[in-house]
Amino acid sequence: MDGIEQKETEENAPSVIDRYYTRWYRADMKGKPCEDHCILQHSNRICVVTLAETHPILQNGRTIKSINYQISNGCSRLNNKVSGKSKRGGQFLTDFAPLCRITCTDESEYTIYSCIRGRLLEVNENILERPALLLEKPFTEGYIAVILPKFEESKSITENLLSREEFESIISKRNVAESQPS
């Protein structure tokens, strides 16, 4: 195999995310337009919560000022501690449980939600020190949190989520609506 063939193969090879994870989406979270979330579901049930590429934070060259996992006075996602094979001690999340609040330098604030029911395994503390990771690599090092759905719910958690094709259909309709003169 010469250098040119190897380069073409590398360019055509699917990414780790595309190879091992199924992308699911939640569009217009809590009725807020364009606040789209992406859930990466691995075959072992683990789900990674990220921002969808259409989320306002990732648009218009925004810069992140702060990320706060302190949801309320009595609840911080940073205090989540899990242990053992069954991941005991992890905070249980509902579909609309807030994971963190992100503030941009233009003072716009966005709440990121879990989108699925399950046990919170970890939050990404690296984005607290380097918020730019969220903008540069939202699906890999810039993820928000990792959630483990209950075994018996692992098949049904995607019922309220959109497949990639359904999400792209919504995005194209959204783009057509934006380009229509009022």
ChimeraX attribute file (.defattr): number of C-alpha atoms within 10 A of each C-alpha:
attribute: neighborCount
match mode: 1-to-1
recipient: residues
	/A:1	5
	/A:2	6
	/A:3	8
	/A:4	8
	/A:5	10
	/A:6	11
	/A:7	11
	/A:8	10
	/A:9	11
	/A:10	10
	/A:11	10
	/A:12	9
	/A:13	11
	/A:14	11
	/A:15	11
	/A:16	9
	/A:17	14
	/A:18	11
	/A:19	10
	/A:20	14
	/A:21	19
	/A:22	15
	/A:23	19
	/A:24	25
	/A:25	26
	/A:26	23
	/A:27	23
	/A:28	13
	/A:29	17
	/A:30	11
	/A:31	8
	/A:32	10
	/A:33	12
	/A:34	17
	/A:35	20
	/A:36	22
	/A:37	23
	/A:38	28
	/A:39	29
	/A:40	22
	/A:41	22
	/A:42	15
	/A:43	10
	/A:44	11
	/A:45	17
	/A:46	19
	/A:47	27
	/A:48	24
	/A:49	27
	/A:50	27
	/A:51	25
	/A:52	23
	/A:53	15
	/A:54	15
	/A:55	18
	/A:56	17
	/A:57	23
	/A:58	17
	/A:59	11
	/A:60	7
	/A:61	9
	/A:62	14
	/A:63	17
	/A:64	22
	/A:65	15
	/A:66	17
	/A:67	20
	/A:68	15
	/A:69	22
	/A:70	16
	/A:71	16
	/A:72	9
	/A:73	6
	/A:74	6
	/A:75	12
	/A:76	15
	/A:77	20
	/A:78	16
	/A:79	13
	/A:80	16
	/A:81	14
	/A:82	16
	/A:83	10
	/A:84	7
	/A:85	6
	/A:86	10
	/A:87	14
	/A:88	12
	/A:89	14
	/A:90	20
	/A:91	20
	/A:92	16
	/A:93	20
	/A:94	14
	/A:95	13
	/A:96	14
	/A:97	16
	/A:98	18
	/A:99	23
	/A:100	22
	/A:101	16
	/A:102	18
	/A:103	18
	/A:104	15
	/A:105	11
	/A:106	10
	/A:107	11
	/A:108	13
	/A:109	16
	/A:110	17
	/A:111	17
	/A:112	23
	/A:113	25
	/A:114	26
	/A:115	25
	/A:116	26
	/A:117	19
	/A:118	24
	/A:119	23
	/A:120	24
	/A:121	22
	/A:122	20
	/A:123	21
	/A:124	16
	/A:125	16
	/A:126	15
	/A:127	18
	/A:128	14
	/A:129	11
	/A:130	14
	/A:131	18
	/A:132	16
	/A:133	18
	/A:134	24
	/A:135	22
	/A:136	12
	/A:137	12
	/A:138	19
	/A:139	21
	/A:140	14
	/A:141	15
	/A:142	22
	/A:143	24
	/A:144	25
	/A:145	22
	/A:146	22
	/A:147	25
	/A:148	24
	/A:149	21
	/A:150	15
	/A:151	11
	/A:152	8
	/A:153	13
	/A:154	18
	/A:155	11
	/A:156	12
	/A:157	16
	/A:158	17
	/A:159	10
	/A:160	13
	/A:161	20
	/A:162	18
	/A:163	16
	/A:164	14
	/A:165	11
	/A:166	13
	/A:167	19
	/A:168	13
	/A:169	12
	/A:170	14
	/A:171	15
	/A:172	11
	/A:173	12
	/A:174	13
	/A:175	11
	/A:176	10
	/A:177	11
	/A:178	10
	/A:179	9
	/A:180	7
	/A:181	5
	/A:182	5
